[in-house]
């Protein structure tokens, strides 16, 4: 059985925002990947960036540095 871990889930209003964020975060070397938005969350486009909880602030800073917007950051057990 897989052990659930705390993850940071960053949601976006549009698919374009999610794809731009993925490119920026990968280019900056931020850990994580795009995932479908978990059922516990209602979000605009249905895609979210998932990363270890400890990397949430780093990912948000990378998005700020790239001039990108996001909807909200959640902490979930996934």
N, CA, C and O atoms as CSV, one atom per row, in Angstrom:
chain,resi,resn,atom,element,x,y,z
A,1,UNK,N,N,0.836,-1.175,0.000
A,1,UNK,CA,C,0.000,0.000,0.000
A,1,UNK,C,C,0.888,1.249,0.000
A,1,UNK,O,O,1.874,1.323,0.733
A,2,UNK,N,N,0.526,2.213,-0.823
A,2,UNK,CA,C,1.289,3.442,-0.944
A,2,UNK,C,C,0.993,4.373,0.229
A,2,UNK,O,O,-0.166,4.580,0.587
A,3,UNK,N,N,2.030,4.922,0.815
A,3,UNK,CA,C,1.872,5.861,1.931
A,3,UNK,C,C,1.595,7.255,1.367
A,3,UNK,O,O,2.301,7.729,0.477
A,4,UNK,N,N,0.557,7.901,1.901
A,4,UNK,CA,C,0.234,9.253,1.455
A,4,UNK,C,C,1.189,10.245,2.100
A,4,UNK,O,O,1.579,10.098,3.258
A,5,UNK,N,N,1.555,11.261,1.321
A,5,UNK,CA,C,2.471,12.300,1.786
A,5,UNK,C,C,1.826,13.655,1.572
A,5,UNK,O,O,0.975,13.821,0.697
A,6,UNK,N,N,2.241,14.630,2.384
A,6,UNK,CA,C,1.770,15.996,2.171
A,6,UNK,C,C,2.368,16.531,0.879
A,6,UNK,O,O,3.575,16.451,0.651
A,7,UNK,N,N,1.501,17.074,0.046
A,7,UNK,CA,C,1.921,17.647,-1.223
A,7,UNK,C,C,1.362,19.049,-1.359
A,7,UNK,O,O,0.290,19.357,-0.837
A,8,UNK,N,N,2.088,19.885,-2.055
A,8,UNK,CA,C,1.590,21.198,-2.437
A,8,UNK,C,C,0.939,21.041,-3.798
A,8,UNK,O,O,1.540,20.485,-4.718
A,9,UNK,N,N,-0.277,21.524,-3.928
A,9,UNK,CA,C,-1.004,21.454,-5.189
A,9,UNK,C,C,-1.349,22.887,-5.578
A,9,UNK,O,O,-2.106,23.569,-4.887
A,10,UNK,N,N,-0.784,23.325,-6.686
A,10,UNK,CA,C,-0.975,24.689,-7.163
A,10,UNK,C,C,-1.940,24.632,-8.340
A,10,UNK,O,O,-1.680,23.953,-9.334
A,11,UNK,N,N,-3.062,25.351,-8.221
A,11,UNK,CA,C,-4.078,25.318,-9.268
A,11,UNK,C,C,-4.012,26.571,-10.135
A,11,UNK,O,O,-3.457,27.598,-9.746
A,12,UNK,N,N,-4.600,26.449,-11.325
A,12,UNK,CA,C,-4.574,27.517,-12.319
A,12,UNK,C,C,-5.969,27.727,-12.885
A,12,UNK,O,O,-6.796,26.815,-12.873
A,13,UNK,N,N,-6.228,28.931,-13.379
A,13,UNK,CA,C,-7.543,29.239,-13.935
A,13,UNK,C,C,-7.695,28.725,-15.358
A,13,UNK,O,O,-8.801,28.395,-15.785
A,14,UNK,N,N,-6.585,28.654,-16.099
A,14,UNK,CA,C,-6.668,28.215,-17.491
A,14,UNK,C,C,-5.616,27.156,-17.782
A,14,UNK,O,O,-4.609,27.042,-17.084
A,15,UNK,N,N,-5.872,26.396,-18.816
A,15,UNK,CA,C,-4.899,25.391,-19.247
A,15,UNK,C,C,-3.611,26.055,-19.717
A,15,UNK,O,O,-2.522,25.533,-19.473
A,16,UNK,N,N,-3.720,27.184,-20.379
A,16,UNK,CA,C,-2.527,27.906,-20.829
A,16,UNK,C,C,-1.650,28.292,-19.641
A,16,UNK,O,O,-0.429,28.146,-19.707
A,17,UNK,N,N,-2.250,28.780,-18.559
A,17,UNK,CA,C,-1.475,29.116,-17.360
A,17,UNK,C,C,-0.760,27.885,-16.818
A,17,UNK,O,O,0.403,27.966,-16.421
A,18,UNK,N,N,-1.444,26.753,-16.799
A,18,UNK,CA,C,-0.847,25.518,-16.278
A,18,UNK,C,C,0.347,25.086,-17.128
A,18,UNK,O,O,1.379,24.683,-16.592
A,19,UNK,N,N,0.210,25.169,-18.439
A,19,UNK,CA,C,1.301,24.755,-19.336
A,19,UNK,C,C,2.475,25.721,-19.234
A,19,UNK,O,O,3.629,25.292,-19.223
A,20,UNK,N,N,2.194,27.017,-19.160
A,20,UNK,CA,C,3.273,28.001,-18.994
A,20,UNK,C,C,3.993,27.779,-17.664
A,20,UNK,O,O,5.219,27.870,-17.594
A,21,UNK,N,N,3.238,27.493,-16.625
A,21,UNK,CA,C,3.829,27.238,-15.311
A,21,UNK,C,C,4.703,25.992,-15.357
A,21,UNK,O,O,5.803,25.985,-14.805
A,22,UNK,N,N,4.225,24.949,-16.005
A,22,UNK,CA,C,5.018,23.720,-16.113
A,22,UNK,C,C,6.362,24.006,-16.771
A,22,UNK,O,O,7.402,23.559,-16.289
A,23,UNK,N,N,6.338,24.732,-17.844
A,23,UNK,CA,C,7.593,25.066,-18.554
A,23,UNK,C,C,8.533,25.872,-17.660
A,23,UNK,O,O,9.726,25.580,-17.579
A,24,UNK,N,N,7.985,26.893,-16.987
A,24,UNK,CA,C,8.807,27.751,-16.131
A,24,UNK,C,C,9.371,26.975,-14.945
A,24,UNK,O,O,10.547,27.123,-14.609
A,25,UNK,N,N,8.547,26.154,-14.313
A,25,UNK,CA,C,8.988,25.402,-13.136
A,25,UNK,C,C,10.021,24.341,-13.508
A,25,UNK,O,O,10.986,24.129,-12.773
A,26,UNK,N,N,9.825,23.680,-14.633
A,26,UNK,CA,C,10.813,22.692,-15.075
A,26,UNK,C,C,12.130,23.372,-15.444
A,26,UNK,O,O,13.203,22.865,-15.118
A,27,UNK,N,N,12.051,24.517,-16.122
A,27,UNK,CA,C,13.262,25.246,-16.506
A,27,UNK,C,C,14.039,25.712,-15.276
A,27,UNK,O,O,15.267,25.788,-15.299
A,28,UNK,N,N,13.309,26.023,-14.200
A,28,UNK,CA,C,13.954,26.487,-12.962
A,28,UNK,C,C,14.424,25.318,-12.096
A,28,UNK,O,O,15.063,25.522,-11.064
A,29,UNK,N,N,14.106,24.095,-12.521
A,29,UNK,CA,C,14.537,22.920,-11.760
A,29,UNK,C,C,13.688,22.629,-10.539
A,29,UNK,O,O,14.125,21.911,-9.639
A,30,UNK,N,N,12.477,23.175,-10.491
A,30,UNK,CA,C,11.588,22.917,-9.355
A,30,UNK,C,C,11.022,21.506,-9.453
A,30,UNK,O,O,10.575,21.094,-10.524
A,31,UNK,N,N,11.034,20.763,-8.352
A,31,UNK,CA,C,10.472,19.411,-8.390
A,31,UNK,C,C,8.955,19.457,-8.516
A,31,UNK,O,O,8.309,20.389,-8.037
A,32,UNK,N,N,8.403,18.454,-9.158
A,32,UNK,CA,C,6.958,18.347,-9.293
A,32,UNK,C,C,6.559,18.030,-10.710
A,32,UNK,O,O,7.398,17.826,-11.588
A,33,UNK,N,N,5.233,17.994,-10.916
A,33,UNK,CA,C,4.703,17.694,-12.245
A,33,UNK,C,C,3.245,18.138,-12.312
A,33,UNK,O,O,2.601,18.366,-11.288
A,34,UNK,N,N,2.741,18.255,-13.538
A,34,UNK,CA,C,1.325,18.561,-13.714
A,34,UNK,C,C,0.507,17.302,-13.454
A,34,UNK,O,O,0.880,16.202,-13.861
A,35,UNK,N,N,-0.621,17.491,-12.762
A,35,UNK,CA,C,-1.525,16.384,-12.468
A,35,UNK,C,C,-2.961,16.858,-12.715
A,35,UNK,O,O,-3.215,18.061,-12.771
A,36,UNK,N,N,-3.892,15.923,-12.862
A,36,UNK,CA,C,-5.297,16.346,-12.840
A,36,UNK,C,C,-5.631,16.873,-11.452
A,36,UNK,O,O,-5.120,16.363,-10.456
A,37,UNK,N,N,-6.477,17.880,-11.379
A,37,UNK,CA,C,-6.844,18.452,-10.080
A,37,UNK,C,C,-7.520,17.365,-9.239
A,37,UNK,O,O,-8.456,16.719,-9.709
A,38,UNK,N,N,-7.059,17.158,-8.010
A,38,UNK,CA,C,-7.686,16.158,-7.140
A,38,UNK,C,C,-9.158,16.481,-6.882
A,38,UNK,O,O,-9.564,17.642,-6.934
A,39,UNK,N,N,-9.943,15.456,-6.608
A,39,UNK,CA,C,-11.386,15.614,-6.390
A,39,UNK,C,C,-11.710,16.540,-5.232
A,39,UNK,O,O,-12.766,17.171,-5.218
A,40,UNK,N,N,-10.808,16.627,-4.257
A,40,UNK,CA,C,-11.050,17.477,-3.082
A,40,UNK,C,C,-11.060,18.961,-3.418
A,40,UNK,O,O,-11.507,19.785,-2.620
A,41,UNK,N,N,-10.568,19.294,-4.600
A,41,UNK,CA,C,-10.409,20.694,-5.000
A,41,UNK,C,C,-11.273,20.972,-6.227
A,41,UNK,O,O,-11.383,20.142,-7.130
A,42,UNK,N,N,-11.876,22.142,-6.241
A,42,UNK,CA,C,-12.540,22.624,-7.447
A,42,UNK,C,C,-11.657,23.721,-8.009
A,42,UNK,O,O,-11.358,24.698,-7.324
A,43,UNK,N,N,-11.247,23.561,-9.241
A,43,UNK,CA,C,-10.364,24.561,-9.841
A,43,UNK,C,C,-10.773,24.804,-11.284
A,43,UNK,O,O,-11.482,24.007,-11.897
A,44,UNK,N,N,-10.307,25.924,-11.803
A,44,UNK,CA,C,-10.679,26.364,-13.130
A,44,UNK,C,C,-10.406,25.409,-14.271
A,44,UNK,O,O,-11.344,25.021,-14.968
A,45,UNK,N,N,-9.188,25.022,-14.489
A,45,UNK,CA,C,-8.857,24.323,-15.727
A,45,UNK,C,C,-8.736,22.815,-15.604
A,45,UNK,O,O,-8.701,22.128,-16.625
A,46,UNK,N,N,-8.673,22.287,-14.426
A,46,UNK,CA,C,-8.564,20.840,-14.271
A,46,UNK,C,C,-7.147,20.317,-14.212
A,46,UNK,O,O,-6.942,19.110,-14.093
A,47,UNK,N,N,-6.153,21.207,-14.293
A,47,UNK,CA,C,-4.750,20.808,-14.187
A,47,UNK,C,C,-4.109,21.553,-13.027
A,47,UNK,O,O,-4.464,22.697,-12.742
A,48,UNK,N,N,-3.161,20.899,-12.356
A,48,UNK,CA,C,-2.492,21.513,-11.212
A,48,UNK,C,C,-1.047,21.037,-11.156
A,48,UNK,O,O,-0.718,19.969,-11.672
A,49,UNK,N,N,-0.192,21.829,-10.532
A,49,UNK,CA,C,1.204,21.453,-10.304
A,49,UNK,C,C,1.275,20.792,-8.930
A,49,UNK,O,O,0.804,21.360,-7.945
A,50,UNK,N,N,1.846,19.624,-8.860
A,50,UNK,CA,C,1.980,18.895,-7.606
A,50,UNK,C,C,3.457,18.751,-7.278
A,50,UNK,O,O,4.248,18.303,-8.107
A,51,UNK,N,N,3.820,19.136,-6.058
A,51,UNK,CA,C,5.213,19.084,-5.613
A,51,UNK,C,C,5.249,18.715,-4.140
A,51,UNK,O,O,4.237,18.827,-3.448
A,52,UNK,N,N,6.408,18.275,-3.653
A,52,UNK,CA,C,6.522,18.043,-2.208
A,52,UNK,C,C,6.168,19.319,-1.448
A,52,UNK,O,O,6.505,20.420,-1.886
A,53,UNK,N,N,5.496,19.174,-0.319
A,53,UNK,CA,C,5.022,20.328,0.449
A,53,UNK,C,C,6.152,21.317,0.770
A,53,UNK,O,O,5.933,22.528,0.740
A,54,UNK,N,N,7.318,20.832,1.067
A,54,UNK,CA,C,8.446,21.697,1.398
A,54,UNK,C,C,8.922,22.570,0.251
A,54,UNK,O,O,9.685,23.512,0.467
A,55,UNK,N,N,8.485,22.271,-0.965
A,55,UNK,CA,C,8.900,23.040,-2.140
A,55,UNK,C,C,7.837,24.026,-2.616
A,55,UNK,O,O,7.995,24.633,-3.676
A,56,UNK,N,N,6.763,24.196,-1.855
A,56,UNK,CA,C,5.663,25.078,-2.271
A,56,UNK,C,C,6.128,26.521,-2.448
A,56,UNK,O,O,5.830,27.152,-3.463
A,57,UNK,N,N,6.852,27.040,-1.472
A,57,UNK,CA,C,7.298,28.433,-1.561
A,57,UNK,C,C,8.281,28.639,-2.703
A,57,UNK,O,O,8.268,29.680,-3.359
A,58,UNK,N,N,9.127,27.657,-2.939
A,58,UNK,CA,C,10.073,27.744,-4.054
A,58,UNK,C,C,9.321,27.795,-5.376
A,58,UNK,O,O,9.644,28.600,-6.249
A,59,UNK,N,N,8.320,26.937,-5.520
A,59,UNK,CA,C,7.530,26.919,-6.762
A,59,UNK,C,C,6.797,28.237,-6.949
A,59,UNK,O,O,6.771,28.778,-8.054
A,60,UNK,N,N,6.205,28.760,-5.886
A,60,UNK,CA,C,5.504,30.046,-5.982
A,60,UNK,C,C,6.468,31.162,-6.370
A,60,UNK,O,O,6.123,32.023,-7.179
A,61,UNK,N,N,7.662,31.156,-5.806
A,61,UNK,CA,C,8.653,32.178,-6.153
A,61,UNK,C,C,9.080,32.057,-7.608
A,61,UNK,O,O,9.258,33.068,-8.287
A,62,UNK,N,N,9.246,30.835,-8.090
A,62,UNK,CA,C,9.585,30.622,-9.507
A,62,UNK,C,C,8.489,31.170,-10.410
A,62,UNK,O,O,8.777,31.778,-11.441
A,63,UNK,N,N,7.229,30.957,-10.026
A,63,UNK,CA,C,6.118,31.485,-10.815
A,63,UNK,C,C,6.119,33.017,-10.791
A,63,UNK,O,O,5.898,33.655,-11.819
A,64,UNK,N,N,6.365,33.598,-9.624
A,64,UNK,CA,C,6.448,35.069,-9.526
A,64,UNK,C,C,7.568,35.602,-10.422
A,64,UNK,O,O,7.381,36.559,-11.173
A,65,UNK,N,N,8.741,34.957,-10.324
A,65,UNK,CA,C,9.898,35.398,-11.115
A,65,UNK,C,C,9.615,35.331,-12.613
A,65,UNK,O,O,10.129,36.140,-13.385
A,66,UNK,N,N,8.792,34.359,-13.021
A,66,UNK,CA,C,8.448,34.195,-14.434
A,66,UNK,C,C,7.269,35.082,-14.836
A,66,UNK,O,O,6.887,35.116,-16.006
A,67,UNK,N,N,6.691,35.801,-13.865
A,67,UNK,CA,C,5.568,36.681,-14.153
A,67,UNK,C,C,4.269,35.937,-14.413
A,67,UNK,O,O,3.400,36.425,-15.135
A,68,UNK,N,N,4.141,34.753,-13.823
A,68,UNK,CA,C,2.963,33.925,-14.062
A,68,UNK,C,C,2.007,33.955,-12.873
A,68,UNK,O,O,2.423,34.105,-11.725
A,69,UNK,N,N,0.726,33.810,-13.171
A,69,UNK,CA,C,-0.315,33.793,-12.147
A,69,UNK,C,C,-0.751,32.365,-11.871
A,69,UNK,O,O,-0.635,31.486,-12.725
A,70,UNK,N,N,-1.251,32.151,-10.673
A,70,UNK,CA,C,-1.871,30.888,-10.319
A,70,UNK,C,C,-3.091,31.194,-9.478
A,70,UNK,O,O,-3.249,32.302,-8.966
A,71,UNK,N,N,-3.957,30.194,-9.342
A,71,UNK,CA,C,-5.205,30.404,-8.633
A,71,UNK,C,C,-5.013,30.309,-7.117
A,71,UNK,O,O,-5.314,31.251,-6.384
A,72,UNK,N,N,-4.507,29.153,-6.656
A,72,UNK,CA,C,-4.362,28.927,-5.225
A,72,UNK,C,C,-3.394,27.774,-4.981
A,72,UNK,O,O,-3.199,26.919,-5.845
A,73,UNK,N,N,-2.791,27.762,-3.795
A,73,UNK,CA,C,-1.915,26.657,-3.382
A,73,UNK,C,C,-2.573,25.921,-2.219
A,73,UNK,O,O,-2.964,26.530,-1.223
A,74,UNK,N,N,-2.690,24.609,-2.360
A,74,UNK,CA,C,-3.309,23.765,-1.338
A,74,UNK,C,C,-2.263,22.842,-0.749
A,74,UNK,O,O,-1.251,22.557,-1.389
A,75,UNK,N,N,-2.494,22.379,0.448
A,75,UNK,CA,C,-1.693,21.325,1.083
A,75,UNK,C,C,-2.621,20.124,1.248
A,75,UNK,O,O,-3.620,20.198,1.964
A,76,UNK,N,N,-2.284,19.013,0.579
A,76,UNK,CA,C,-3.130,17.822,0.620
A,76,UNK,C,C,-2.303,16.574,0.880
A,76,UNK,O,O,-1.111,16.530,0.576
A,77,UNK,N,N,-2.940,15.574,1.439
A,77,UNK,CA,C,-2.323,14.256,1.551
A,77,UNK,C,C,-2.636,13.496,0.276
A,77,UNK,O,O,-3.797,13.189,0.002
A,78,UNK,N,N,-1.611,13.190,-0.504
A,78,UNK,CA,C,-1.790,12.457,-1.771
A,78,UNK,C,C,-0.878,11.250,-1.804
A,78,UNK,O,O,-0.877,10.503,-2.782
